[in-house]
Amino acid sequence: MIVAPWARAARPRAVWHVALAAGVTALAGLSPTAAAAQQGASWTADASRYHTHARLTAALESVRRANPSLVTVEELARSPGGRTVHAVRLGAGATVGDRPALLILANAYGPHLVGSEIALDAIRRLAGAYGRDTAITALLDRVTIYVLPRLNPDAAEAAFRRPLHERLRNEAVTDDDNDGTPDDDGPADVNGDGVITMMRVTDPTGDWMADPDEPMLMRRADRAKGERGTHRVMVESRDADKDGQFAEDPEGGTDISINFTNGYEFFADGAGDHQFSADESRAVVDFYLAHPNIAAVYVLGAQDNLMRPWEHRRVPGIGGNPQGTSAGGPYSAILAEDEPYFAEVSRRFKATTGLTGTPLSASLTGDPASHAYYDMGRFVFASRGWWPVAPADTTRRAAGAGAAAGGAGGAAAASTPAASGDASMTEQRAAVRWLRANRPDGLIAWTPVQHPDFPGQTVEVGGFHPFARWNPPAAQLDSVTGTHARFIQQLAGMLPQIAIRDVRVARVSDRVFRVTAHVGNDGYLPTLASIGARARWPQRVRLELDTRGEIASGRKIQMLGAIAGSGATEEVSWLVVGDPGSSITVRASSPVAGTVARTVTLQGR
């Protein structure tokens, strides 16, 4: 199975965002009014560096106008909120649509605004350097880069509204609790501080307790170890419809980041009516089908396989025989033949970016990353883009199982997708240490509130500041986006590149010649991932011999299997009957590796 810390059994109505204990953050000594002002000011200042939908649209149009022969911008889909999902194409020359392509998918997970910023910065840097930088010019003359910079524009726009709230869903209207009134009981700013965080309620029957290793965090009590819960934890909210539940019917419809096919969970919060039920996600698969030249995908979002690369592990199958699948789904692991490429690209990513730590990766349930690999047959590389890394976190190992945190809130308010227990707590402790040292207003102390739904009980509101764990401070943004732009340039350069090394002609008799061609791959990635063949995405290399003579042995057109990268070569030969001095052409082509041809004369001894 894939080695990663994000496996889980289900996606219940649980909020994984963990809250903070009182009196620890730098805001603890402030009055509630002053604390609210400082907390709101933190993201307000940062948000000015991030792009609203309108600013993103204007920025893309500006790049297109400045580089009309290099950049195109189209509307891929329109969200329920009326916002465009943009599709950008970078590439020069007449064959831009018929050569190896890298696809960048960003910001399907609503709070992950840094993904859009990385995508936009890469577009700007690559387009701006064309014609000035020799390496980038050669790259964009050879490959095409497609960019979908914001797959969930409705959810991302919540980052620029008050109260601040990490929204996951688009703006489709949905009646989650089936009470006849849609969107009538979602998160609420109970304490009036301008942000929506978490809420804990003292309850001896609750499942939550303070984390012994970092008392400012709350975690689920492990009753098997004799731990007793002291609280209920939920998203900050009121019981607006008086049904005894909290935030069970939040605004919006579908979380685009879990509306794809691989591992899709029916009836999960925000998952939509079915796979690709949202126009935004369905447009992505249509984009794949319309662009068979996409050889690899880079996903910026909640999943990661670059700091901790996916691995292949066999599991017991029928009769105990090892196999690469399990009851967890059609595939539970990457194929063994693809594993070395994930490992090597991970190594190059770390060397190029200098990033450290092991960010928690969301589970592969309806996400765009695993969909690209398992269902579309492409190599896919995924990154969180940025994460808080405390000094002690750089060599940690994420492990464990079970829910890490949760509560009775709606998934639309979640700060982080659900993940395994020990791994999630390790990451959160690291985040607390980093925020405490670098951005203390990203930690909001527990503050007592009078809550009408909990008479006689102690209710406190606090937690991580919205967006603080997903997006870097404004002062770091340029450094983060520049780092990933360098990797994107490197990754695009790894795409397969078909080559004909040489074509040799040997005379067999007066009019009979043996023609031998050596077809190779000068890129790093193979012309087809092993999963591509398994997923029945038959992007094979088409080899054609064009001659006016007769082919006595061999086929005029034949399909070659995957050709490994880094100079691997396949030899093919024919017997051709023709006039000495006449010409023949050998042409090799692949949607993901390009087209090349060599013409030779029938002559020789």
N, C-alpha and C positions, 0 to 999 in steps of 0.2 A: 504494500500500500504506500501511498505518498506519505513521506515523513514530513509532518508539519503539525503545529500545535493548535490547529483550528477545528479539529473534528468534533462534531456534536451530534446529538440524536435528533433534535428538532429545533424549530425556531418558534417558541411559544410567545405569548404576550408577556415578554420579559424585557426589562431594560438593563443592559449590561453596564451602563454608566455607574461608576462607584462614587460615593460621596465622601466628604471629608469631615473630620472631627473638629469640634469648636476650639477656638483659642490657639490654633497653630499657625494659621497663615498671617501674612503681613497685614491683613485687613482686620484682624481680630480686635484691635484696639479702637477701631473707628466706630462712629455711630452708624446705625443702619442706613441713614440718608447719605452720609459721606462714603460709606462702603459701596452703596449702590452707584454713586456718581463715579467712583474710581473704577469699579468693575466695568461699567458701561463705557467709560473712556478708553479702557484698554483695547477692546475690539473696535470701537469707533475709529481710533487712530489707525489701527492696522487695516481696517476695512477700506480706508481710502487708497491703499496700495493694491487692493484686490479689485477684480473687475465685476461690476454688475453685468446683467445681461446686455443692457444698452451699451455700456462701455466696451464689453467684449465684442459686440457686433461692430461698433465703430472702429475698434482696433484692427479687426480682421479686414474690414473694408479699406482701411488706410494702407495696410500691407499690400493688399491686392492692387490698389491704384498705383502704388509706388513700383510694383513689379508685375505689370499686366501680362507679360509673356512667360512668367514663371509661376504665378500663384493664381489659382481660381478658388472662389468661395461660392458654395451652393447651399440651398436649404435642403437638408436631408429629411427633416420631419418637423412637425409643429406640435408643441406640447399642449396639454389641455388648458394651460394658462395663456396660450397664444404666443409662446416664445419659440423662436427658431432653433432647431438643432442644426448647427452648421457642419458642413463637410468641406475641408480645405484640401487642395491638392498642390504639392510642390514638385516641380520637375520641368526640365527644359527640353525642347526639341519636339519633332513631329511624332515620335513613338512613345510619348509620355504615358499613354494608357496601355501600352503593350510590353512593358518591361518589368523587372523585379520591383516589388513594392513593399514598403513597410507601412503598417497601419498603426496609428496611435489612438487609443481610446482613453478618454479622461472624464473624471467627475460624474460617473454613473452613481457613485455614492455621494449623496447630497452635500454633507459637510466638508467633503474633501476638495476645497477650493484650490488648494495648492496644485492639484493635478491640472486644472485649467490653466493656471499660471505657467506651469512648466511647458505645457503644450503650446501656449501662445508665444512664450519666449523662444522656444525652438523654431517656430515658424519665422519669427522676426530675425533671429540670428542667421538662420540658413539662407533666407531670402536676401538679407542685407549683405551677406558675404559672397553671394554668387557674382562671379566676374572679378572679384577682388582677391579671394582666397583660392589658391590653386586646387587644394584638396576638396573643398566644398563644391567648387565649380565642376570638377571631374565627377564628384559623387552625384550631383543633380543632373548631370548629363547622362549618367548610366542608370540610376534608379529613380523611382517615384516614391514620394512620401505622402500618404493620406493622413489627415488629422481630423478627428472628431473631438473638439476641445471641451465640450460640455454636453454630456448625454442626458443630464437631468437638470435642465435650467430652472424649472419651477422650484425644486428643492433648494438649489444653490442660492436662489434669490432671497431665501429666508435669512441669510447671513447679513442682509442689509436692511432688515426691518426690526422694529421694536415691538414686543420684547424679543431679545435675541433667543433663538431657538434652533437647535440642530434638527432640521426637518429632513426626512428621508423620502417622502412621497411627492409625486407630482400633484397637480391641482385638480385632478379628476374628483368628482363628488362621489362618495361612497358611504353607505350606511353599514358600518362594520358590526354594530351590535343588533342590527335588524329590528330596531324599535320604531321604524317608520320615519325617523328624522335623521338625515345624514349629517355627519360631521358636527354632532352636538355635544360631544364630551371628550375634549382633548386636553393637552397640557395647558396649564394656566400659571400666570405670574402671581403666586399666592402672596408673597411678601413685598411685591411692588418695587423690586430692585432693578427692573428692566431686563432681567435675564431669567430663563427657565432652566433650572438645574434639577436637583433631586430633593426628595422629601423623605425623612425617616420619622417613624412613629413608634414610641415605646409600646411594646406588646410582648408579654412573656410567651405567647404562642408563635411569635414571629420566627423567621428563618435566618435572621441576620444578626451579626455581631461585629464589634470592632476588630480589625485585623491586628493580631498580637505583634507582628513585625513592623507594622506602620499604623499605629492607632488612629491616625486621621482617616484611614480607609475603612469602609464597611465591606464585609464579605459574608458569604453563606456559612452558617455554622455546620461543622461536620459532626453530626450526631453519632456516627460510628466511633468517633474519638472522644466522645463524652462532652462535646461542646454544646452549649445551650444558646439558642437564639434569644435576642433581647429586643429586636426591632422588626418592624416591617419597613421595607424600602421600596419606593415607587417614584415615578417622575412627578415633579412638582405639578399639582393639579387639584381641582375640586370635583366633587361628584355632582356635575351640573345637571344630570338627568335623574338623580336620586335613585339609582338602581343598585347602589352598593358597590359599584366598580369605579375605577379611576382611570381616566384617559383611554378608555377602551374604544372610543370612536373619534379619533383625531381627524383633523382636516386632511383632505387629500385622498388619493386612491392608490397608486402603484409606486413602489420603490423600484426604480429601474435597475438597481444593482442586484436584484434577486428575481428578475423577470425573464431570465434566459433559460435554456433547456437543461443543461447538465446539472443533475442533482436538484432540480426544481422541487420545491415543497408546496404542494397544494394546501390551501387554507392557512398558510403562514401569514402573519401580519404584513400587509403591504405587498404580498407576492403577486397580486393581481388575480384575475379570474382564471388565467391559464398562462402557459408560456407564451411570450410575445404578445400578450394582450394589450400592452401599451404601444402606441405608435412609435415611441422613441426607441424601444428595444427591437421592435419588428423591423424598423428601418435599418438597424445595424446588420441583421442577417441578410436583408435585401442588398445591402451594400457589398457584403461578401460575395453574393451570387453574381452581382454585376461587375465585380472586379476580381476575376480569377487569378490575376497577377500578384495578389497579396501573398507574400511568402512567409512573413513573420508579423507578429503583433506585439505591441508594447502597451500594457494596460497600467494606467495610473489610477489607483483607487485603494480599496480596502484589503486587497490580496497582495501577498508578497511571495515571490519565489526566486528572488535575486540575492537576498541576504541569506536565505535558507533555501537552496535549490530543491526542487522536487526530485524525489528518488524513486527508483523502481524496487518494489519488494513483492515477491511472490507469496501467495497465500494458498492454503489447502483448497483443492477443488474436488471434483467428483472422484471418489475412490482414493482420496488423499493425494492425488497427483497435483504438483504445483502448477499454478496458473496465475495470470495477472489480473483476474477479476474476482469479485466476491459478491455477496448478497447486498452489499452497500450500493450497488448500481451496476450499470453495464461495464464500467471500468472503475477500479479503485486505485489504480496506480498508473503512472506513465509507463510507456513501453521501455524495455531494457535498452533497445537500440538508440533511443532518444536521450537516455540519461546523461551520457557524457557531454552532450551539447548544453544541457541545462547547467551542469557543473562548470564547464569552461566559461560560458557567458556570465555566470555568477562571479567567477574569479575576475573576469575582465571588468565587470560592473564595479566591484569593490575597488579594484586598482584605479579605475578611471575617476570614480566619484569620491573615494576616500571615506565613504560612509562606514560606520561601525554599529555594533549592536545587532539584535535580532528582533525586529519589530513584529508584534503580534499580527498574524494574518487571519483575515476573516475566513469562515468556512466556505467550501466550494459548493454552494447551494444556489443554483440559478444565477450565478455570477458571470460577467463577461469574459473573465480570464479562462476558467475551465471550459466554457462554451467554445472559445476559440481553439483550444487544443483538442478536446475530446469529440466535439461535434463538427467543427469546421476543418480539423486536420492540420492546423498550422502550429508551428513553434510559437509559443507565447511566453513573454517575459513580463512579470508584474512587479510593481514597486509601490510602496506607500509614499514614496517621494521624500518625506521628511517625518521624523519622529523624535520625541525627547529622549536623549540618551544620557543617563547618569554615568559617572565614571565606573561604577561597579557593574554596570550593565553590559559592558562591551564584550565580555566572554561568557555571559550566562547561557545556560541551556534551558530552552522552554520545554516543559513536559507536563504530564498530568492529564486528567480527564474530569469531566463533569462541569456543571455550570459554575461560572466564577462569580457572577453577580446577576441580579435581576430584581424582580418585584412585580407589582401588579399594574405597571404602567403600560402604555401602548408602545409598540415598536417604533412608531414614528418619532418618538422623542429620544431614541437610543443614541448614546454618544459613540458607541463602538459596536460592531456586530458581535454576536455571541461567540465564545471561544472556550477553550479548555481551561479548567480551573487554575492549576498551578501557573500555567503560562500567563494567563490574564492578570493574576495578582502580581507576578513578577514584573510584567510590563507596567502596571499601574504604580507600583512602588518606585520604579525607575522614573516614571513621569512625574510623580510627586517630588522626588529629589531634584530633578532637573528644573521643574517650575519653581520650587522653593528657592533655588539658587539663581535662576535666570529671569523668572517672570512670576514673581510672587502673587500678582493680582490674577493669575490664572487659577489660583486655588481660592475658593470661596468658603469661608468658615461657616459652620452650622450656626444658624440664627433661629432662636425660638419664635414661633408665630402662633397666633390664635387662629385655630382652624375650626370652622363651624361643623365640619363633618366628623371631628374627633373630640367631642366634649369630654373634659376630664382627663385627656391624654396629652402627653408632651409631644409636640410636633416641632421639628426643626427642618430648615431648608438650607441646603448648601451643596457643594460638589465642585467638580471641575468647571471652570468657566467654559461656556459654549465655544467650540472651535479651537480651544487652546491646545488640545492634544493632537489635532489633525493638521494644523496649519502653522507654519513658523511665524515668529514676530516679523513685522515689516522690515526691520533692520537686516534680517537674514534672507529675505526673499530673493534678492538678486543673486546671492551666492548659491542658494539652493537651485534656482532655475538654470543658472549657468552651468552648474555641475551636471545636471541631467541633459542639457543641450549637448554637452560634449559626448555623453554616452549615447544619445540618440544618433548623433553623427556616426559614432563608431558602430552601433548596431546596424544602421542602414548599410554601412560598408561591409557587413558580414553576409549580406544576402547572396544567394547562389548566383553564379555568373557562368553561363554556358560558353564553352570554347572548343574550337577544333584545332587541335595541336598541329597536326599535319595530315596531308592526304598523299599517300604514296601510290605510284603506278608502276607495275611490273609487267612487262610483255611476256605472255605465255606462248602466243603464236602470232602469225601475221596480223590477225584482226581480233585476237582475244587478249584481254588485259585483266590483271588482278588489281583491284582498287582497294586500298586499305586506309581507313580513317580512324584517327584517335580522337574521341570526343571526351572532353574533360570539363571540370567544374573549378573555376578559379576563385570562387567565393569561399567563405568559411562554412556556411550551412549547406547541408545536402539539398539536392534539387527537390526532395520530398521527404518530409518527416515520416518515420515509420507509422505514426498514428494516422497519417494521411491515407496510406493504403488501407489501414484497418477501418477507417471511417468512410471508405469508398469515395475518396476524393482523388480520382485518378489523374493527377497532373504529372504525366510521364513526359519524358523527352522524346519529341518526334524527330526522327532522322529520315531524311529523304534524299535519294540519289536522282538527280535530274540529268538525263542523257537522251540523245537522239538515237543512240544505239540500242541494242538488245541486252537485257540483264539475264545472263545465263544462269547465274547462281546468286542467291540472296534476294531480298525483297526491295522493291522501289521505295516503299514507305514502311518503316518499322518503329515500334515504340520501345524505348529503353526504360529500364527500371531506374530507381533512384541512383544518382551518382553522388558519391560522397564529396565533400568539399576539400579545400586545401590541396587542389591539384590532382585529385583522383581522375583516372582516365579509363574509358571503355574502348575496346578495339572492335571494329566492325569491318567486314570485307565483302566484296562482290566480285563476280566474274562478269566482265562487260565485253560484248561483241560490238566493235565499232571501227570506224576508219581512223588510222593513225593520224594524229594532228588535230582531231576533233576535240571539243571541250566537254567536260562534265562538271556539274556543280553538286557539292555535298552541303546540305543545309540542315542545321540542328536548331530546334526551337523548343521552348518551354514557357508557359505563361509566367512562371515564377523565376525563370533564369535567363530570359531574353532569347534573342535569335542571332545566329551567326552563320556565315556561308563561306565556302572556299571553292574556287574554280581552278581546275587543273586540265592539262592537255594529255590525251592518250598517246603516250610515247614511252620510250624506254627500251631497255634490252630484254 
